[in-house]
């Protein structure tokens, strides 16, 4: 019989999930996350801002060209066009949600980051942009009558009925859980950085949503393209590495080698502000040669810590005074350009399954993401998806039994640490086929990895990298 669409279930409480949930009004939304407005999620840790062509002399065409160049031409041009043409609207919408972007007497302050030929990065709270956006969007979601923010839990299985998504199964920290039925499931679960030994991502960025979609038979694409941020703090401590924002280089900080010579001299026309894959490889090469890579901010204006309070505090917490000392840096896994293959409006190959943000891949980033296009992607495509879901017509409900699609058992902590080291070696800034095949063989011979969903996901990524024989963007093969 005919009925109104069921409530949308959105899994993920970062910028993409929140933008989708807010834009889906008045359709009811159940918002699910491992924590409500998790201060450790990838959005909250984002120091960069949101890219938009707002400066005199800049325009959407220039933003599109920089996006395409950074992505090594592997991008979907229609997705780029939609992104850049809706960037200014995204900034306005965020301000309407309560995000207070940084301003001076002339209006919004625009910074510059790697790969951008213009100043077009809008920040909030200096280098606290992600946290400010998360705070504002989470507040808006809590105030929205159509959004029901459920208690923290994790989705560990999908329900399929007749080849269509019919719901999710959750579990919480106390061992409880439930089944939530829905006609429309949105995965906004972030990336896979936590599967690497060195990463800027929080532990929750472990590929959970991607693994669930793969188990349900969703088409995926570009899994081999992993971006490495060139300037994570080389802290020597376990866990996620603190990020040293690219905007600091945009303000004039320089990358140097042990001898104090410019690390990027002669490497790229944009030098320290070259696309991230180029800079990350150069930093990696310096480290692999037995040296160090340093970010020198000592020549910047004395008040720069007021513009970059997060970076300043991070350095001081690690015993470094960045106004007087160089900052030791290293590449670290930062962003996954690949993911669940989607159309621009978030539709996947599985009816009723939608994806947005880093877990999705509509091709907008190509082989290497342009700096500060990630928060923009989450807002622009999240709003588009939410508006489409709000306009969904009533449909005939088939009823009948459903199938439970589980992602598989999790790896033990010891096996997961081994997997993270394997991925770091085989899927790092410089790769080769022999290393990828060796990692595949090791996973296949390790029972705790072979049977785990993390091992299965890494196997798919390694196989995709092995299949791409030549270098492209962030996928740089030393043997191809």
Number of C-alpha atoms within 10 A of each C-alpha: 8 9 10 12 20 15 22 26 25 26 26 28 30 30 33 31 30 28 27 32 35 25 19 26 18 16 22 19 27 18 24 25 22 21 16 18 22 20 16 15 25 27 26 21 21 23 25 29 31 26 30 27 23 19 14 8 8 15 16 20 14 16 27 22 17 20 29 23 22 28 26 18 17 18 21 17 18 12 19 25 17 17 26 25 18 18 23 18 14 24 21 11 16 17 14 12 17 15 21 17 21 16 14 8 6 6 9 18 18 22 21 24 28 24 23 26 16 20 19 24 24 24 29 22 22 24 27 21 26 25 24 22 28 25 19 18 24 23 14 18 20 14 11 16 14 18 24 18 17 13 13 17 22 20 23 19 23 26 22 21 16 13 14 17 23 24 23 23 19 18 17 14 10 7 8 9 15 12 14 15 18 19 20 23 24 27 28 29 31 33 28 30 28 22 28 26 23 25 28 28 30 21 16 19 24 20 23 22 28 27 25 22 28 18 18 23 13 18 14 21 18 23 21 24 26 27 27 29 27 29 28 25 25 20 17 8 9 8 15 21 24 21 27 27 21 24 25 23 20 17 16 16 18 24 28 23 17 12 9 13 12 18 22 21 13 9 13 13 10 15 19 27 24 20 29 27 28 25 26 24 20 20 25 22 16 18 16 10 8 7 14 19 27 25 25 23 22 18 11 15 11 10 9 16 17 13 18 19 15 20 23 19 15 17 22 11 10 13 11 16 16 19 19 11 15 21 24 19 25 26 30 30 27 24 25 27 29 28 32 30 24 23 17 23 21 25 20 24 16 17 17 19 24 26 35 38 30 28 28 31 27 31 24 28 29 28 30 32 29 27 25 25 23 25 24 24 28 26 30 28 26 29 25 19 25 26 20 16 25 20 13 13 12 12 13 11 12 9 10 7 11 16 16 16 19 19 24 16 14 15 19 12 10 10 19 21 14 18 23 20 16 23 22 20 18 22 28 26 29 21 21 22 20 12 17 23 17 14 23 23 13 16 23 16 11 12 13 19 25 20 16 20 22 25 26 20 23 28 22 17 24 23 18 17 26 22 11 16 15 14 17 19 22 30 25 23 20 12 12 12
